[in-house]
Amino acid sequence: MRRTDKDMLVTGLKRLGITVVLMFTAPLVLWQAFKNQEHFLFWPVCILGIILASYAIFMGFKGIKTIVNSVFGVKTKSN
């Protein structure tokens, strides 16, 4: 019977914690960008919001994959 890799589980939970923070930060940044469309920093702030949103999605998938690998073990290729 396989045991849960606790270090990998903690890493996955940290990644999901980062995801939660980014899930609130990215829409806030995008909202501020679209609220101030006539401001000269509109495009940099909008691009930053899109990057943060993309990173939130990436970290969400990466965190869930890490948690699954810690519980069920890393899948190896067998011949």
C-alpha positions in Angstrom: 0.0 0.0 0.0 1.4 3.4 -1.0 1.8 6.2 1.5 1.1 9.8 0.8 4.2 11.9 0.1 3.7 14.7 2.6 6.4 17.0 1.2 4.8 16.8 -2.2 1.4 17.3 -0.7 2.5 20.5 1.1 4.0 21.8 -2.2 0.7 21.2 -4.0 -1.2 23.0 -1.3 1.1 25.9 -1.5 0.6 26.1 -5.2 -3.2 26.0 -4.7 -2.8 28.8 -2.1 -1.0 30.9 -4.7 -3.8 30.1 -7.2 -6.4 31.4 -4.8 -4.5 34.7 -4.3 -4.1 35.1 -8.0 -7.8 34.3 -8.6 -8.7 37.4 -6.6 -5.8 39.6 -7.8 -6.0 39.1 -11.5 -9.7 40.1 -11.9 -9.1 43.1 -9.6 -6.2 44.3 -11.8 -8.2 43.8 -15.0 -11.1 45.7 -13.5 -8.9 48.6 -12.6 -7.4 48.6 -16.1 -10.8 48.7 -17.8 -12.1 51.3 -15.3 -9.3 53.6 -16.4 -9.2 53.1 -20.2 -8.2 56.7 -20.9 -5.1 56.5 -18.6 -1.7 56.1 -20.3 -1.0 52.9 -18.3 -4.1 51.1 -19.5 -2.2 48.6 -21.8 0.5 47.6 -19.3 -2.0 47.1 -16.5 -4.3 45.1 -18.9 -1.4 42.9 -20.0 -0.3 42.4 -16.4 -3.9 41.3 -15.5 -4.0 38.8 -18.4 -0.6 37.4 -17.4 -1.8 37.0 -13.8 -5.0 35.3 -14.9 -3.0 32.9 -17.1 -0.6 32.2 -14.3 -3.5 31.5 -11.9 -4.9 28.9 -14.4 -1.4 27.3 -14.8 -0.8 27.1 -11.1 -4.2 25.6 -10.5 -3.5 22.7 -12.8 0.0 22.3 -11.6 -1.1 22.3 -7.9 -3.9 19.7 -8.5 -1.4 17.5 -10.5 1.1 17.7 -7.6 -1.5 16.7 -5.1 -2.7 13.8 -7.2 0.9 12.6 -7.6 1.5 12.8 -3.9 -1.6 10.8 -3.1 -1.4 8.1 -5.8 2.3 8.2 -6.7 4.1 9.4 -9.8 3.0 7.4 -12.9 6.0 5.8 -14.5 6.3 4.6 -18.1 6.6 0.8 -18.3 7.6 -1.2 -21.3 
